[in-house]
Amino acid sequence: MENRDDKLIALIGLLSACLVCVCVLFTMTWLSDVRHPSDQFVDAQSCYTKSDHPARP
């Protein structure tokens, strides 16, 4: 019975470590994105779709 408990504790520890790593990576990515805002602002008036057909007069 003790061997089974050890495996369960090891599995819980492994899953906890993975969860901590994912949280740390997510936080680092989020902070990196927040600190460096994009300098390129898109003007909604200048956005248009390019068409292959010439404009009709």
Buried (B, 14 or more C-beta within 10 A) or exposed (E): EEEEEEEEEEEEEEEEEEEEEEEEEEEEEEEEEEEEEEEEEEEEEEEEEEEEEEEEE
